[in-house]
Amino acid sequence: MKRFTFPLERVERWRLEQLNLEELKLHQILAERQKPARTKEPIWNELRRVGHGVLIRPILESEDLENLDSFRQHLHTRIRSLEGRERETEARIAAQRERVIEARRQFELLDRLRQKALAEWRATADKEQETLAAEMFLAKTIRNA
C-alpha cells in the first residue's frame, strides 16, 4: 500500500499561511483602534481642567474667555480628528475581517478536500487489507488441505 499523499498539500500550507497573515493584520488593526481612545481621554481631562481653572478665577476678563473658547475649539477639532480616525479604523477592521473570513473559507475548503481524500485512501487501504487477508486465508486453507 502506498503512502497517502495530498496533491494540494503545498497549496493548503500556503492558504494556512495566508490565513495566519490575515489574522495577524486584523490583530494589528484592532490594537490601532485603542490609540485614538487613549489619546482622547487626556484631551477631555485637559479641557475640563483648563475650563475649571479659568472659571474659578475671581475676576474674568473677556480675553480669558476668548482664549478659553479658542482652546476649547482647538481641542474639539482634535477630538473630531481622532473620532474620524476611529471611524476609519473601524472600516479597516470590517474589511480585514472579511479578508480573514475569506482566507479561512479558502483554507477550510482545501482541508475538507484533504479529509475526503484521506477517507477515500483509508477505505481503499482497508479494502486492500481485506483482500490480502482473504487471499492469505485461502492460500493457507489450500496448503493445509
C-alpha positions as CSV (number, residue, x, y, z in Angstrom):
1,M,0.0,0.0,0.0
2,K,1.4,3.3,-1.0
3,R,1.6,6.3,1.4
4,F,-1.2,8.9,1.5
5,T,-0.3,12.0,-0.4
6,F,-2.5,15.0,-1.0
7,P,-1.7,16.7,-4.3
8,L,-2.7,20.1,-3.0
9,E,-0.5,19.9,0.2
10,R,1.6,22.9,-0.8
11,V,-1.5,25.0,-1.7
12,E,-3.1,24.0,1.6
13,R,0.0,25.1,3.6
14,W,0.1,28.4,1.6
15,R,-3.6,29.0,2.4
16,L,-2.9,28.4,6.1
17,E,0.0,30.9,6.0
18,Q,-2.3,33.4,4.3
19,L,-5.0,32.9,6.9
20,N,-2.4,33.4,9.7
21,L,-1.1,36.6,8.0
22,E,-4.6,38.0,7.6
23,E,-5.4,37.2,11.3
24,L,-2.2,38.9,12.3
25,K,-3.1,42.0,10.3
26,L,-6.5,42.0,12.0
27,H,-4.9,41.9,15.4
28,Q,-2.6,44.8,14.5
29,I,-5.6,46.9,13.3
30,L,-7.5,46.0,16.5
31,A,-4.5,47.3,18.5
32,E,-4.6,50.5,16.5
33,R,-8.2,51.1,17.5
34,Q,-7.1,51.6,21.1
35,K,-4.8,54.6,20.3
36,P,-7.4,57.3,19.5
37,A,-9.4,56.4,22.5
38,R,-6.4,56.6,24.8
39,T,-5.5,60.0,23.2
40,K,-9.0,61.5,23.6
41,E,-9.2,60.9,27.3
42,P,-6.3,63.2,28.3
43,I,-7.7,65.9,25.9
44,W,-11.0,65.8,27.6
45,N,-9.3,66.0,31.0
46,E,-7.2,69.0,29.9
47,L,-10.3,70.7,28.6
48,R,-12.1,70.2,31.9
49,R,-9.0,71.3,33.9
50,V,-8.4,74.5,31.9
51,G,-12.1,75.4,31.8
52,H,-12.4,74.9,35.5
53,G,-9.2,76.9,36.2
54,V,-10.5,79.8,34.2
55,L,-14.0,79.8,35.6
56,I,-12.9,79.7,39.3
57,R,-10.9,82.9,38.9
58,P,-12.3,85.8,40.9
59,I,-12.0,88.2,38.0
60,L,-12.7,87.1,34.5
61,E,-11.6,89.1,31.6
62,S,-13.1,88.8,28.1
63,E,-9.7,87.9,26.8
64,D,-9.6,84.9,29.2
65,L,-13.0,83.7,28.0
66,E,-11.9,84.2,24.4
67,N,-8.7,82.2,24.9
68,L,-10.7,79.5,26.7
69,D,-13.1,79.3,23.8
70,S,-10.3,79.2,21.2
71,F,-8.6,76.4,23.2
72,R,-11.9,74.6,23.5
73,Q,-12.5,74.8,19.8
74,H,-8.9,73.6,19.1
75,L,-9.4,70.6,21.4
76,H,-12.8,69.8,19.9
77,T,-11.1,69.8,16.4
78,R,-8.5,67.4,17.7
79,I,-11.2,65.2,19.1
80,R,-13.2,65.2,15.9
81,S,-10.0,64.3,14.1
82,L,-9.4,61.4,16.5
83,E,-13.1,60.3,16.0
84,G,-12.5,60.3,12.3
85,R,-9.5,58.1,12.7
86,E,-11.6,55.8,14.9
87,R,-14.3,55.5,12.2
88,E,-11.6,54.9,9.6
89,T,-10.1,52.2,11.8
90,E,-13.5,50.5,12.3
91,A,-13.9,50.4,8.5
92,R,-10.5,48.9,8.1
93,I,-11.3,46.3,10.8
94,A,-14.5,45.4,9.0
95,A,-12.7,45.0,5.7
96,Q,-9.9,43.0,7.3
97,R,-12.4,40.7,9.0
98,E,-13.9,40.0,5.6
99,R,-10.4,39.1,4.3
100,V,-9.9,36.8,7.3
101,I,-13.2,35.1,6.7
102,E,-12.4,34.6,3.0
103,A,-8.9,33.2,3.8
104,R,-10.4,30.9,6.4
105,R,-13.0,29.7,3.9
106,Q,-10.3,29.0,1.3
107,F,-8.2,27.0,3.8
108,E,-11.2,25.1,5.1
109,L,-12.2,24.1,1.6
110,L,-8.8,22.6,1.0
111,D,-8.9,21.0,4.4
112,R,-12.3,19.3,3.6
113,L,-10.8,18.1,0.3
114,R,-7.8,16.7,2.2
115,Q,-10.1,14.9,4.7
116,K,-12.2,13.5,1.9
117,A,-9.2,12.2,0.0
118,L,-7.8,10.7,3.2
119,A,-11.1,9.0,3.9
120,E,-11.1,7.6,0.4
121,W,-7.5,6.5,0.8
122,R,-8.3,4.7,4.1
123,A,-11.3,3.0,2.5
124,T,-9.1,1.8,-0.3
125,A,-6.4,0.7,2.1
126,D,-8.9,-1.2,4.2
127,K,-10.3,-2.9,1.2
128,E,-6.8,-3.8,0.1
129,Q,-6.0,-5.2,3.5
130,E,-9.2,-7.3,3.5
131,T,-8.4,-8.7,0.0
132,L,-4.9,-9.5,1.1
133,A,-6.2,-11.2,4.3
134,A,-8.7,-13.2,2.3
135,E,-6.1,-14.3,-0.2
136,M,-3.8,-15.3,2.7
137,F,-6.6,-17.3,4.3
138,L,-7.4,-19.1,1.1
139,A,-3.7,-19.8,0.5
140,K,-3.3,-21.2,4.0
141,T,-6.5,-23.3,3.6
142,I,-5.4,-24.7,0.3
143,R,-1.9,-25.5,1.7
144,N,-3.4,-27.3,4.7
145,A,-5.9,-29.3,2.7
